Amino acid sequence: MCLAVPMEVTAINDKVADVEIGGVTRQVRLELIDVAPAIGDFVIVHAGFAIRRLDREDALETIKLFQEGLDLELV
């Protein structure tokens, strides 16, 4: 099963961003994203790549659904 996850951008270094959700930090590549994110933006992450910038409200709503559906604490 593949899952794309909304994550918050915490740092950017050229084409690599540090992203975070629920205390987990990962580095993702930014080459596939159409609009460069800024720190504090949310991006959809799949397989090590940010694939789309996401409105903060939409990201938090999606994270809420993950929390409810998977019984996780992510925010």
All heavy atoms as TSV, in Angstrom:
chain	resi	resn	atom	element	x	y	z
A	1	MET	N	N	0.845	-1.172	0.000
A	1	MET	CA	C	0.000	0.000	0.000
A	1	MET	C	C	0.890	1.235	0.000
A	1	MET	O	O	1.847	1.318	0.741
A	1	MET	CB	C	-0.893	-0.020	1.233
A	1	MET	CG	C	-1.776	1.200	1.329
A	1	MET	SD	S	-3.014	1.064	2.635
A	1	MET	CE	C	-2.220	1.972	3.924
A	2	CYS	N	N	0.577	2.189	-0.812
A	2	CYS	CA	C	1.298	3.460	-0.855
A	2	CYS	C	C	0.467	4.515	-0.134
A	2	CYS	O	O	-0.746	4.539	-0.244
A	2	CYS	CB	C	1.516	3.904	-2.286
A	2	CYS	SG	S	2.569	2.795	-3.206
A	3	LEU	N	N	1.148	5.365	0.564
A	3	LEU	CA	C	0.468	6.407	1.316
A	3	LEU	C	C	1.259	7.699	1.177
A	3	LEU	O	O	2.463	7.719	1.386
A	3	LEU	CB	C	0.382	5.986	2.781
A	3	LEU	CG	C	-0.449	6.841	3.708
A	3	LEU	CD1	C	-1.906	6.853	3.268
A	3	LEU	CD2	C	-0.341	6.304	5.114
A	4	ALA	N	N	0.592	8.762	0.791
A	4	ALA	CA	C	1.202	10.084	0.753
A	4	ALA	C	C	0.744	10.821	2.006
A	4	ALA	O	O	-0.422	10.770	2.377
A	4	ALA	CB	C	0.778	10.836	-0.499
A	5	VAL	N	N	1.684	11.483	2.657
A	5	VAL	CA	C	1.432	12.067	3.969
A	5	VAL	C	C	1.702	13.566	3.941
A	5	VAL	O	O	2.743	13.995	3.453
A	5	VAL	CB	C	2.345	11.404	5.015
A	5	VAL	CG1	C	2.133	12.004	6.387
A	5	VAL	CG2	C	2.135	9.907	5.029
A	6	PRO	N	N	0.789	14.379	4.478
A	6	PRO	CA	C	1.088	15.806	4.601
A	6	PRO	C	C	2.093	16.022	5.728
A	6	PRO	O	O	1.920	15.497	6.823
A	6	PRO	CB	C	-0.267	16.449	4.932
A	6	PRO	CG	C	-1.096	15.365	5.475
A	6	PRO	CD	C	-0.562	14.071	4.933
A	7	MET	N	N	3.158	16.779	5.439
A	7	MET	CA	C	4.194	17.063	6.437
A	7	MET	C	C	4.560	18.539	6.361
A	7	MET	O	O	4.517	19.142	5.291
A	7	MET	CB	C	5.432	16.185	6.194
A	7	MET	CG	C	5.128	14.692	6.281
A	7	MET	SD	S	6.574	13.643	6.050
A	7	MET	CE	C	7.274	13.692	7.696
A	8	GLU	N	N	4.955	19.094	7.495
A	8	GLU	CA	C	5.293	20.515	7.574
A	8	GLU	C	C	6.773	20.712	7.271
A	8	GLU	O	O	7.629	20.011	7.812
A	8	GLU	CB	C	4.964	21.062	8.959
A	8	GLU	CG	C	5.177	22.551	9.063
A	8	GLU	CD	C	4.682	23.113	10.375
A	8	GLU	OE1	O	4.305	22.348	11.275
A	8	GLU	OE2	O	4.670	24.354	10.488
A	9	VAL	N	N	7.069	21.692	6.446
A	9	VAL	CA	C	8.450	22.014	6.091
A	9	VAL	C	C	9.085	22.780	7.250
A	9	VAL	O	O	8.563	23.801	7.693
A	9	VAL	CB	C	8.495	22.864	4.803
A	9	VAL	CG1	C	9.921	23.287	4.505
A	9	VAL	CG2	C	7.895	22.095	3.639
A	10	THR	N	N	10.221	22.270	7.743
A	10	THR	CA	C	10.907	22.914	8.866
A	10	THR	C	C	12.242	23.522	8.460
A	10	THR	O	O	12.786	24.342	9.202
A	10	THR	CB	C	11.129	21.922	10.017
A	10	THR	OG1	O	11.912	20.828	9.545
A	10	THR	CG2	C	9.798	21.417	10.563
A	11	ALA	N	N	12.781	23.125	7.326
A	11	ALA	CA	C	14.044	23.692	6.829
A	11	ALA	C	C	14.148	23.388	5.344
A	11	ALA	O	O	13.599	22.390	4.864
A	11	ALA	CB	C	15.240	23.105	7.565
A	12	ILE	N	N	14.842	24.254	4.629
A	12	ILE	CA	C	15.060	24.047	3.190
A	12	ILE	C	C	16.516	24.331	2.888
A	12	ILE	O	O	17.063	25.345	3.315
A	12	ILE	CB	C	14.161	24.972	2.350
A	12	ILE	CG1	C	12.685	24.678	2.620
A	12	ILE	CG2	C	14.489	24.806	0.858
A	12	ILE	CD1	C	11.726	25.652	1.956
A	13	ASN	N	N	17.135	23.417	2.151
A	13	ASN	CA	C	18.511	23.588	1.702
A	13	ASN	C	C	18.560	23.200	0.234
A	13	ASN	O	O	18.610	22.009	-0.086
A	13	ASN	CB	C	19.471	22.738	2.536
A	13	ASN	CG	C	20.902	22.978	2.159
A	13	ASN	OD1	O	21.223	23.892	1.398
A	13	ASN	ND2	N	21.790	22.158	2.705
A	14	ASP	N	N	18.488	24.200	-0.640
A	14	ASP	CA	C	18.475	23.990	-2.091
A	14	ASP	C	C	17.266	23.142	-2.487
A	14	ASP	O	O	16.142	23.597	-2.348
A	14	ASP	CB	C	19.790	23.375	-2.548
A	14	ASP	CG	C	19.978	23.472	-4.049
A	14	ASP	OD1	O	19.342	24.342	-4.677
A	14	ASP	OD2	O	20.757	22.673	-4.600
A	15	LYS	N	N	17.450	21.949	-2.951
A	15	LYS	CA	C	16.346	21.097	-3.413
A	15	LYS	C	C	15.972	20.003	-2.423
A	15	LYS	O	O	15.317	19.023	-2.778
A	15	LYS	CB	C	16.708	20.453	-4.759
A	15	LYS	CG	C	16.826	21.436	-5.891
A	15	LYS	CD	C	15.474	21.983	-6.251
A	15	LYS	CE	C	15.548	22.897	-7.456
A	15	LYS	NZ	N	14.260	23.526	-7.727
A	16	VAL	N	N	16.381	20.184	-1.158
A	16	VAL	CA	C	16.057	19.222	-0.106
A	16	VAL	C	C	15.406	19.980	1.052
A	16	VAL	O	O	15.877	21.042	1.447
A	16	VAL	CB	C	17.319	18.495	0.389
A	16	VAL	CG1	C	16.983	17.555	1.541
A	16	VAL	CG2	C	17.973	17.719	-0.751
A	17	ALA	N	N	14.314	19.412	1.568
A	17	ALA	CA	C	13.632	20.031	2.716
A	17	ALA	C	C	13.561	19.039	3.862
A	17	ALA	O	O	13.418	17.837	3.654
A	17	ALA	CB	C	12.224	20.466	2.317
A	18	ASP	N	N	13.671	19.567	5.068
A	18	ASP	CA	C	13.352	18.790	6.262
A	18	ASP	C	C	11.864	18.983	6.504
A	18	ASP	O	O	11.362	20.119	6.489
A	18	ASP	CB	C	14.121	19.285	7.479
A	18	ASP	CG	C	15.613	19.020	7.390
A	18	ASP	OD1	O	16.018	18.180	6.561
A	18	ASP	OD2	O	16.370	19.645	8.140
A	19	VAL	N	N	11.151	17.881	6.694
A	19	VAL	CA	C	9.714	17.935	6.944
A	19	VAL	C	C	9.413	17.140	8.205
A	19	VAL	O	O	10.161	16.224	8.574
A	19	VAL	CB	C	8.912	17.397	5.746
A	19	VAL	CG1	C	9.045	18.308	4.542
A	19	VAL	CG2	C	9.323	15.980	5.389
A	20	GLU	N	N	8.292	17.476	8.867
A	20	GLU	CA	C	7.985	16.873	10.160
A	20	GLU	C	C	6.499	16.603	10.302
A	20	GLU	O	O	5.665	17.375	9.825
A	20	GLU	CB	C	8.452	17.823	11.262
A	20	GLU	CG	C	8.383	17.262	12.664
A	20	GLU	CD	C	7.055	17.508	13.368
A	20	GLU	OE1	O	6.358	18.463	13.013
A	20	GLU	OE2	O	6.705	16.707	14.239
A	21	ILE	N	N	6.199	15.492	10.951
A	21	ILE	CA	C	4.834	15.204	11.390
A	21	ILE	C	C	4.930	14.309	12.620
A	21	ILE	O	O	5.726	13.349	12.643
A	21	ILE	CB	C	3.975	14.527	10.300
A	21	ILE	CG1	C	2.530	14.426	10.753
A	21	ILE	CG2	C	4.520	13.176	9.921
A	21	ILE	CD1	C	1.563	13.990	9.670
A	22	GLY	N	N	4.188	14.651	13.636
A	22	GLY	CA	C	4.134	13.830	14.847
A	22	GLY	C	C	5.475	13.560	15.486
A	22	GLY	O	O	5.674	12.486	16.041
A	23	GLY	N	N	6.404	14.500	15.392
A	23	GLY	CA	C	7.723	14.327	15.990
A	23	GLY	C	C	8.706	13.550	15.128
A	23	GLY	O	O	9.848	13.339	15.517
A	24	VAL	N	N	8.278	13.125	13.952
A	24	VAL	CA	C	9.149	12.402	13.026
A	24	VAL	C	C	9.618	13.371	11.948
A	24	VAL	O	O	8.801	14.038	11.312
A	24	VAL	CB	C	8.418	11.209	12.368
A	24	VAL	CG1	C	9.287	10.545	11.324
A	24	VAL	CG2	C	7.977	10.223	13.430
A	25	THR	N	N	10.933	13.460	11.761
A	25	THR	CA	C	11.513	14.346	10.755
A	25	THR	C	C	12.154	13.513	9.647
A	25	THR	O	O	12.812	12.512	9.925
A	25	THR	CB	C	12.572	15.262	11.398
A	25	THR	OG1	O	11.958	16.025	12.434
A	25	THR	CG2	C	13.175	16.204	10.377
A	26	ARG	N	N	11.938	13.937	8.425
A	26	ARG	CA	C	12.540	13.282	7.272
A	26	ARG	C	C	13.065	14.352	6.319
A	26	ARG	O	O	12.634	15.503	6.368
A	26	ARG	CB	C	11.515	12.430	6.506
A	26	ARG	CG	C	10.996	11.268	7.265
A	26	ARG	CD	C	12.042	10.162	7.343
A	26	ARG	NE	N	11.534	8.971	7.959
A	26	ARG	CZ	C	11.729	8.634	9.237
A	26	ARG	NH1	N	12.424	9.424	10.011
A	26	ARG	NH2	N	11.238	7.524	9.736
A	27	GLN	N	N	13.975	13.954	5.448
A	27	GLN	CA	C	14.412	14.821	4.367
A	27	GLN	C	C	13.736	14.355	3.091
A	27	GLN	O	O	13.642	13.145	2.842
A	27	GLN	CB	C	15.923	14.773	4.197
A	27	GLN	CG	C	16.659	15.505	5.310
A	27	GLN	CD	C	18.115	15.711	4.986
A	27	GLN	OE1	O	18.753	14.901	4.342
A	27	GLN	NE2	N	18.650	16.832	5.443
A	28	VAL	N	N	13.221	15.314	2.320
A	28	VAL	CA	C	12.552	14.991	1.062
A	28	VAL	C	C	13.122	15.845	-0.060
A	28	VAL	O	O	13.601	16.959	0.163
A	28	VAL	CB	C	11.022	15.199	1.152
A	28	VAL	CG1	C	10.411	14.270	2.171
A	28	VAL	CG2	C	10.660	16.626	1.443
A	29	ARG	N	N	13.063	15.328	-1.257
A	29	ARG	CA	C	13.511	16.053	-2.448
A	29	ARG	C	C	12.372	16.946	-2.933
A	29	ARG	O	O	11.193	16.606	-2.804
A	29	ARG	CB	C	13.918	15.069	-3.557
A	29	ARG	CG	C	14.966	14.038	-3.201
A	29	ARG	CD	C	16.336	14.600	-3.011
A	29	ARG	NE	N	16.740	15.419	-4.149
A	29	ARG	CZ	C	17.911	16.031	-4.221
A	29	ARG	NH1	N	18.780	15.915	-3.240
A	29	ARG	NH2	N	18.220	16.762	-5.253
A	30	LEU	N	N	12.733	18.087	-3.517
A	30	LEU	CA	C	11.733	19.056	-3.954
A	30	LEU	C	C	11.615	19.175	-5.471
A	30	LEU	O	O	10.867	20.018	-5.963
A	30	LEU	CB	C	12.067	20.440	-3.368
A	30	LEU	CG	C	12.083	20.528	-1.843
A	30	LEU	CD1	C	12.587	21.894	-1.402
A	30	LEU	CD2	C	10.711	20.242	-1.267
A	31	GLU	N	N	12.314	18.342	-6.237
A	31	GLU	CA	C	12.314	18.487	-7.695
A	31	GLU	C	C	10.945	18.290	-8.344
A	31	GLU	O	O	10.687	18.819	-9.420
A	31	GLU	CB	C	13.303	17.510	-8.343
A	31	GLU	CG	C	14.742	17.877	-8.164
A	31	GLU	CD	C	15.377	17.280	-6.917
A	31	GLU	OE1	O	14.651	16.775	-6.046
A	31	GLU	OE2	O	16.619	17.324	-6.822
A	32	LEU	N	N	10.059	17.553	-7.731
A	32	LEU	CA	C	8.770	17.247	-8.365
A	32	LEU	C	C	7.687	18.272	-8.073
A	32	LEU	O	O	6.640	18.279	-8.716
A	32	LEU	CB	C	8.273	15.866	-7.916
A	32	LEU	CG	C	9.168	14.690	-8.268
A	32	LEU	CD1	C	8.548	13.400	-7.757
A	32	LEU	CD2	C	9.408	14.615	-9.769
A	33	ILE	N	N	7.920	19.135	-7.126
A	33	ILE	CA	C	6.887	20.079	-6.700
A	33	ILE	C	C	6.865	21.274	-7.650
A	33	ILE	O	O	7.902	21.750	-8.105
A	33	ILE	CB	C	7.131	20.483	-5.231
A	33	ILE	CG1	C	5.877	21.053	-4.619
A	33	ILE	CG2	C	8.309	21.395	-5.092
A	33	ILE	CD1	C	5.946	21.107	-3.091
A	34	ASP	N	N	5.656	21.761	-7.967
A	34	ASP	CA	C	5.532	22.836	-8.955
A	34	ASP	C	C	5.809	24.224	-8.379
A	34	ASP	O	O	6.284	25.099	-9.073
A	34	ASP	CB	C	4.160	22.794	-9.624
A	34	ASP	CG	C	3.027	22.894	-8.631
A	34	ASP	OD1	O	3.275	22.758	-7.415
A	34	ASP	OD2	O	1.896	23.099	-9.069
A	35	VAL	N	N	5.488	24.429	-7.108
A	35	VAL	CA	C	5.725	25.718	-6.459
A	35	VAL	C	C	6.603	25.469	-5.239
A	35	VAL	O	O	6.262	24.651	-4.376
A	35	VAL	CB	C	4.397	26.366	-6.014
A	35	VAL	CG1	C	4.658	27.673	-5.288
A	35	VAL	CG2	C	3.478	26.568	-7.205
A	36	ALA	N	N	7.721	26.169	-5.160
A	36	ALA	CA	C	8.651	25.970	-4.046
A	36	ALA	C	C	7.961	26.308	-2.723
A	36	ALA	O	O	7.348	27.362	-2.601
A	36	ALA	CB	C	9.884	26.832	-4.236
A	37	PRO	N	N	8.060	25.432	-1.743
A	37	PRO	CA	C	7.452	25.714	-0.447
A	37	PRO	C	C	8.353	26.634	0.376
A	37	PRO	O	O	9.530	26.798	0.088
A	37	PRO	CB	C	7.364	24.334	0.200
A	37	PRO	CG	C	8.519	23.592	-0.375
A	37	PRO	CD	C	8.665	24.100	-1.778
A	38	ALA	N	N	7.767	27.211	1.410
A	38	ALA	CA	C	8.510	27.990	2.396
A	38	ALA	C	C	8.450	27.240	3.730
A	38	ALA	O	O	7.624	26.339	3.909
A	38	ALA	CB	C	7.885	29.372	2.542
A	39	ILE	N	N	9.312	27.610	4.635
A	39	ILE	CA	C	9.283	27.013	5.969
A	39	ILE	C	C	7.919	27.302	6.593
A	39	ILE	O	O	7.421	28.425	6.537
A	39	ILE	CB	C	10.437	27.558	6.823
A	39	ILE	CG1	C	11.764	27.065	6.235
A	39	ILE	CG2	C	10.302	27.118	8.283
A	39	ILE	CD1	C	12.990	27.669	6.870
A	40	GLY	N	N	7.304	26.268	7.146
A	40	GLY	CA	C	5.973	26.384	7.738
A	40	GLY	C	C	4.865	25.922	6.807
A	40	GLY	O	O	3.749	25.686	7.255
A	41	ASP	N	N	5.177	25.790	5.510
A	41	ASP	CA	C	4.189	25.252	4.569
A	41	ASP	C	C	4.051	23.741	4.775
A	41	ASP	O	O	4.935	23.090	5.323
A	41	ASP	CB	C	4.624	25.480	3.117
A	41	ASP	CG	C	4.427	26.920	2.672
A	41	ASP	OD1	O	3.752	27.686	3.384
A	41	ASP	OD2	O	4.971	27.258	1.607
A	42	PHE	N	N	2.949	23.200	4.292
A	42	PHE	CA	C	2.760	21.754	4.276
A	42	PHE	C	C	2.912	21.250	2.849
A	42	PHE	O	O	2.511	21.932	1.896
A	42	PHE	CB	C	1.371	21.381	4.798
A	42	PHE	CG	C	1.280	21.367	6.293
A	42	PHE	CD1	C	1.068	22.540	6.996
A	42	PHE	CD2	C	1.428	20.185	6.998
A	42	PHE	CE1	C	0.981	22.543	8.374
A	42	PHE	CE2	C	1.347	20.173	8.380
A	42	PHE	CZ	C	1.126	21.353	9.072
A	43	VAL	N	N	3.502	20.075	2.716
A	43	VAL	CA	C	3.633	19.415	1.420
A	43	VAL	C	C	3.155	17.972	1.566
A	43	VAL	O	O	3.198	17.405	2.652
A	43	VAL	CB	C	5.094	19.430	0.899
A	43	VAL	CG1	C	5.530	20.840	0.553
A	43	VAL	CG2	C	6.056	18.812	1.894
A	44	ILE	N	N	2.680	17.418	0.477
A	44	ILE	CA	C	2.341	15.997	0.443
A	44	ILE	C	C	3.625	15.250	0.111
A	44	ILE	O	O	4.288	15.553	-0.890
A	44	ILE	CB	C	1.272	15.699	-0.621
A	44	ILE	CG1	C	-0.038	16.407	-0.299
A	44	ILE	CG2	C	1.046	14.202	-0.778
A	44	ILE	CD1	C	-0.780	15.837	0.886
A	45	VAL	N	N	3.974	14.273	0.940
A	45	VAL	CA	C	5.226	13.529	0.782
A	45	VAL	C	C	4.916	12.084	0.408
A	45	VAL	O	O	4.079	11.431	1.026
A	45	VAL	CB	C	6.046	13.564	2.093
A	45	VAL	CG1	C	7.268	12.660	1.996
A	45	VAL	CG2	C	6.444	14.996	2.425
A	46	HIS	N	N	5.605	11.621	-0.615
A	46	HIS	CA	C	5.485	10.222	-1.026
A	46	HIS	C	C	6.842	9.739	-1.515
A	46	HIS	O	O	7.463	10.383	-2.376
A	46	HIS	CB	C	4.445	10.080	-2.144
A	46	HIS	CG	C	4.314	8.678	-2.630
A	46	HIS	ND1	N	3.756	7.688	-1.859
A	46	HIS	CD2	C	4.689	8.098	-3.785
A	46	HIS	CE1	C	3.787	6.567	-2.537
A	46	HIS	NE2	N	4.350	6.789	-3.710
A	47	ALA	N	N	7.311	8.653	-0.949
A	47	ALA	CA	C	8.533	7.988	-1.380
A	47	ALA	C	C	9.741	8.933	-1.432
A	47	ALA	O	O	10.533	8.881	-2.365
A	47	ALA	CB	C	8.319	7.307	-2.727
A	48	GLY	N	N	9.851	9.797	-0.455
A	48	GLY	CA	C	11.008	10.664	-0.365
A	48	GLY	C	C	10.938	11.938	-1.186
A	48	GLY	O	O	11.899	12.702	-1.234
A	49	PHE	N	N	9.795	12.184	-1.811
A	49	PHE	CA	C	9.617	13.393	-2.615
A	49	PHE	C	C	8.400	14.181	-2.138
A	49	PHE	O	O	7.358	13.592	-1.830
A	49	PHE	CB	C	9.396	13.044	-4.096
A	49	PHE	CG	C	10.628	12.570	-4.786
A	49	PHE	CD1	C	10.969	11.222	-4.781
A	49	PHE	CD2	C	11.461	13.463	-5.450
A	49	PHE	CE1	C	12.107	10.779	-5.414
A	49	PHE	CE2	C	12.602	13.034	-6.090
A	49	PHE	CZ	C	12.935	11.684	-6.075
A	50	ALA	N	N	8.535	15.506	-2.105
A	50	ALA	CA	C	7.375	16.377	-1.943
A	50	ALA	C	C	6.719	16.441	-3.316
A	50	ALA	O	O	7.363	16.767	-4.308
A	50	ALA	CB	C	7.808	17.760	-1.491
A	51	ILE	N	N	5.439	16.085	-3.391
A	51	ILE	CA	C	4.791	16.030	-4.707
A	51	ILE	C	C	3.773	17.149	-4.910
A	51	ILE	O	O	3.315	17.371	-6.014
A	51	ILE	CB	C	4.124	14.660	-4.967
A	51	ILE	CG1	C	3.119	14.318	-3.873
A	51	ILE	CG2	C	5.183	13.577	-5.075
A	51	ILE	CD1	C	2.349	13.027	-4.149
A	52	ARG	N	N	3.460	17.879	-3.826
A	52	ARG	CA	C	2.504	18.973	-3.973
A	52	ARG	C	C	2.500	19.821	-2.712
A	52	ARG	O	O	2.613	19.305	-1.610
A	52	ARG	CB	C	1.111	18.398	-4.197
A	52	ARG	CG	C	0.054	19.411	-4.448
A	52	ARG	CD	C	-1.270	18.751	-4.818
A	52	ARG	NE	N	-2.329	19.658	-4.489
A	52	ARG	CZ	C	-3.357	19.390	-3.710
A	52	ARG	NH1	N	-3.502	18.204	-3.204
A	52	ARG	NH2	N	-4.256	20.292	-3.456
A	53	ARG	N	N	2.384	21.138	-2.882
A	53	ARG	CA	C	2.184	22.022	-1.743
A	53	ARG	C	C	0.726	21.942	-1.343
A	53	ARG	O	O	-0.148	21.755	-2.192
A	53	ARG	CB	C	2.539	23.456	-2.131
A	53	ARG	CG	C	3.156	24.201	-0.990
A	53	ARG	CD	C	3.751	25.482	-1.442
A	53	ARG	NE	N	2.937	26.518	-0.818
A	53	ARG	CZ	C	2.765	27.726	-1.310
A	53	ARG	NH1	N	3.318	28.061	-2.452
A	53	ARG	NH2	N	2.045	28.590	-0.674
A	54	LEU	N	N	0.462	22.075	-0.064
A	54	LEU	CA	C	-0.894	21.876	0.439
A	54	LEU	C	C	-1.269	23.034	1.352
A	54	LEU	O	O	-0.477	23.455	2.196
A	54	LEU	CB	C	-0.929	20.553	1.213
A	54	LEU	CG	C	-2.247	19.991	1.669
A	54	LEU	CD1	C	-3.152	19.704	0.487
A	54	LEU	CD2	C	-2.034	18.722	2.460
A	55	ASP	N	N	-2.475	23.535	1.170
A	55	ASP	CA	C	-3.029	24.564	2.041
A	55	ASP	C	C	-3.004	24.058	3.489
A	55	ASP	O	O	-3.313	22.905	3.755
A	55	ASP	CB	C	-4.471	24.829	1.576
A	55	ASP	CG	C	-5.217	25.742	2.497
A	55	ASP	OD1	O	-5.650	25.269	3.566
A	55	ASP	OD2	O	-5.368	26.916	2.138
A	56	ARG	N	N	-2.632	24.940	4.443
A	56	ARG	CA	C	-2.500	24.533	5.844
A	56	ARG	C	C	-3.796	23.915	6.390
A	56	ARG	O	O	-3.759	22.898	7.071
A	56	ARG	CB	C	-2.083	25.730	6.695
A	56	ARG	CG	C	-1.817	25.380	8.144
A	56	ARG	CD	C	-1.240	26.564	8.913
A	56	ARG	NE	N	-0.725	26.123	10.173
A	56	ARG	CZ	C	0.490	25.610	10.366
A	56	ARG	NH1	N	1.322	25.533	9.365
A	56	ARG	NH2	N	0.883	25.192	11.538
A	57	GLU	N	N	-4.938	24.512	6.081
A	57	GLU	CA	C	-6.218	23.977	6.564
A	57	GLU	C	C	-6.477	22.581	6.009
A	57	GLU	O	O	-6.926	21.687	6.733
A	57	GLU	CB	C	-7.365	24.909	6.197
A	57	GLU	CG	C	-7.369	26.188	6.995
A	57	GLU	CD	C	-8.524	27.092	6.616
A	57	GLU	OE1	O	-9.567	26.590	6.170
A	57	GLU	OE2	O	-8.370	28.315	6.769
A	58	ASP	N	N	-6.212	22.393	4.718
A	58	ASP	CA	C	-6.392	21.065	4.114
A	58	ASP	C	C	-5.444	20.051	4.746
A	58	ASP	O	O	-5.825	18.898	4.987
A	58	ASP	CB	C	-6.161	21.122	2.603
A	58	ASP	CG	C	-7.263	21.849	1.874
A	58	ASP	OD1	O	-8.354	22.015	2.448
A	58	ASP	OD2	O	-7.022	22.250	0.722
A	59	ALA	N	N	-4.203	20.462	4.997
A	59	ALA	CA	C	-3.225	19.558	5.608
A	59	ALA	C	C	-3.682	19.131	6.999
A	59	ALA	O	O	-3.654	17.943	7.337
A	59	ALA	CB	C	-1.861	20.238	5.681
A	60	LEU	N	N	-4.114	20.102	7.808
A	60	LEU	CA	C	-4.544	19.771	9.171
A	60	LEU	C	C	-5.788	18.896	9.165
A	60	LEU	O	O	-5.933	17.999	10.006
A	60	LEU	CB	C	-4.755	21.055	9.974
A	60	LEU	CG	C	-3.464	21.851	10.233
A	60	LEU	CD1	C	-3.790	23.171	10.929
A	60	LEU	CD2	C	-2.456	21.049	11.033
A	61	GLU	N	N	-6.692	19.117	8.211
A	61	GLU	CA	C	-7.878	18.267	8.099
A	61	GLU	C	C	-7.486	16.835	7.712
A	61	GLU	O	O	-8.015	15.871	8.258
A	61	GLU	CB	C	-8.854	18.852	7.065
A	61	GLU	CG	C	-10.125	18.061	6.905
A	61	GLU	CD	C	-11.003	18.035	8.155
A	61	GLU	OE1	O	-10.945	18.991	8.939
A	61	GLU	OE2	O	-11.728	17.050	8.331
A	62	THR	N	N	-6.556	16.700	6.785
A	62	THR	CA	C	-6.090	15.370	6.381
A	62	THR	C	C	-5.388	14.663	7.539
A	62	THR	O	O	-5.614	13.473	7.784
A	62	THR	CB	C	-5.135	15.484	5.172
A	62	THR	OG1	O	-5.839	16.114	4.105
A	62	THR	CG2	C	-4.645	14.125	4.730
A	63	ILE	N	N	-4.553	15.410	8.262
A	63	ILE	CA	C	-3.864	14.828	9.421
A	63	ILE	C	C	-4.884	14.380	10.471
A	63	ILE	O	O	-4.753	13.312	11.068
A	63	ILE	CB	C	-2.853	15.840	9.997
A	63	ILE	CG1	C	-1.687	16.014	9.019
A	63	ILE	CG2	C	-2.355	15.390	11.366
A	63	ILE	CD1	C	-0.776	17.181	9.340
A	64	LYS	N	N	-5.919	15.171	10.662
A	64	LYS	CA	C	-6.983	14.807	11.615
A	64	LYS	C	C	-7.643	13.493	11.205
A	64	LYS	O	O	-7.907	12.625	12.045
A	64	LYS	CB	C	-8.019	15.928	11.683
A	64	LYS	CG	C	-9.143	15.674	12.636
A	64	LYS	CD	C	-10.118	16.836	12.635
A	64	LYS	CE	C	-11.348	16.489	13.447
A	64	LYS	NZ	N	-12.389	17.515	13.294
A	65	LEU	N	N	-7.887	13.314	9.898
A	65	LEU	CA	C	-8.480	12.059	9.421
A	65	LEU	C	C	-7.546	10.877	9.667
A	65	LEU	O	O	-7.983	9.789	10.040
A	65	LEU	CB	C	-8.821	12.173	7.934
A	65	LEU	CG	C	-9.952	13.143	7.592
A	65	LEU	CD1	C	-10.070	13.310	6.080
A	65	LEU	CD2	C	-11.265	12.675	8.185
A	66	PHE	N	N	-6.232	11.083	9.434
A	66	PHE	CA	C	-5.251	10.023	9.725
A	66	PHE	C	C	-5.284	9.661	11.208
A	66	PHE	O	O	-5.253	8.489	11.571
A	66	PHE	CB	C	-3.834	10.467	9.358
A	66	PHE	CG	C	-3.505	10.401	7.893
A	66	PHE	CD1	C	-2.256	10.802	7.452
A	66	PHE	CD2	C	-4.395	9.957	6.941
A	66	PHE	CE1	C	-1.915	10.754	6.118
A	66	PHE	CE2	C	-4.085	9.907	5.612
A	66	PHE	CZ	C	-2.836	10.304	5.190
A	67	GLN	N	N	-5.336	10.694	12.051
A	67	GLN	CA	C	-5.352	10.447	13.496
A	67	GLN	C	C	-6.570	9.640	13.903
A	67	GLN	O	O	-6.477	8.685	14.675
A	67	GLN	CB	C	-5.329	11.775	14.272
A	67	GLN	CG	C	-4.014	12.486	14.183
A	67	GLN	CD	C	-3.995	13.790	14.963
A	67	GLN	OE1	O	-3.054	14.020	15.683
A	67	GLN	NE2	N	-5.007	14.627	14.846
A	68	GLU	N	N	-7.723	10.020	13.371
A	68	GLU	CA	C	-8.960	9.333	13.727
A	68	GLU	C	C	-8.996	7.917	13.156
A	68	GLU	O	O	-9.376	6.976	13.835
A	68	GLU	CB	C	-10.161	10.122	13.220
A	68	GLU	CG	C	-10.361	11.433	13.935
A	68	GLU	CD	C	-11.422	12.321	13.310
A	68	GLU	OE1	O	-12.023	11.940	12.273
A	68	GLU	OE2	O	-11.650	13.407	13.850
A	69	GLY	N	N	-8.590	7.780	11.912
A	69	GLY	CA	C	-8.669	6.479	11.251
A	69	GLY	C	C	-7.638	5.487	11.722
A	69	GLY	O	O	-7.877	4.277	11.757
A	70	LEU	N	N	-6.458	5.998	12.088
A	70	LEU	CA	C	-5.354	5.116	12.479
A	70	LEU	C	C	-5.065	5.164	13.975
A	70	LEU	O	O	-4.130	4.509	14.440
A	70	LEU	CB	C	-4.095	5.489	11.693
A	70	LEU	CG	C	-4.234	5.404	10.166
A	70	LEU	CD1	C	-2.992	5.964	9.484
A	70	LEU	CD2	C	-4.486	3.962	9.740
A	71	ASP	N	N	-5.859	5.959	14.692
A	71	ASP	CA	C	-5.690	6.104	16.142
A	71	ASP	C	C	-4.250	6.508	16.482
A	71	ASP	O	O	-3.572	5.876	17.289
A	71	ASP	CB	C	-6.076	4.807	16.866
A	71	ASP	CG	C	-6.277	5.043	18.352
A	71	ASP	OD1	O	-6.594	6.190	18.736
A	71	ASP	OD2	O	-6.102	4.087	19.133
A	72	LEU	N	N	-3.780	7.580	15.829
A	72	LEU	CA	C	-2.423	8.093	16.038
A	72	LEU	C	C	-2.480	9.504	16.593
A	72	LEU	O	O	-3.454	10.220	16.396
A	72	LEU	CB	C	-1.662	8.141	14.706
A	72	LEU	CG	C	-1.438	6.835	13.981
A	72	LEU	CD1	C	-0.848	7.114	12.605
A	72	LEU	CD2	C	-0.516	5.946	14.785
A	73	GLU	N	N	-1.420	9.922	17.225
A	73	GLU	CA	C	-1.266	11.304	17.681
A	73	GLU	C	C	-0.207	11.941	16.790
A	73	GLU	O	O	0.986	11.668	16.933
A	73	GLU	CB	C	-0.825	11.340	19.143
A	73	GLU	CG	C	-0.778	12.731	19.728
A	73	GLU	CD	C	-2.169	13.332	19.942
A	73	GLU	OE1	O	-3.110	12.568	20.237
A	73	GLU	OE2	O	-2.299	14.557	19.808
A	74	LEU	N	N	-0.631	12.795	15.845
A	74	LEU	CA	C	0.298	13.352	14.869
A	74	LEU	C	C	0.550	14.840	15.031
A	74	LEU	O	O	1.528	15.358	14.529
A	74	LEU	CB	C	-0.212	13.084	13.450
A	74	LEU	CG	C	-0.345	11.613	13.084
A	74	LEU	CD1	C	-1.015	11.464	11.737
A	74	LEU	CD2	C	0.997	10.935	13.107
A	75	VAL	N	N	-0.333	15.552	15.683
A	75	VAL	CA	C	-0.151	17.007	15.831
A	75	VAL	C	C	-0.174	17.371	17.288
A	75	VAL	O	O	-0.867	16.843	18.073
A	75	VAL	CB	C	-1.247	17.778	15.078
A	75	VAL	CG1	C	-1.052	19.275	15.263
A	75	VAL	CG2	C	-1.240	17.427	13.620
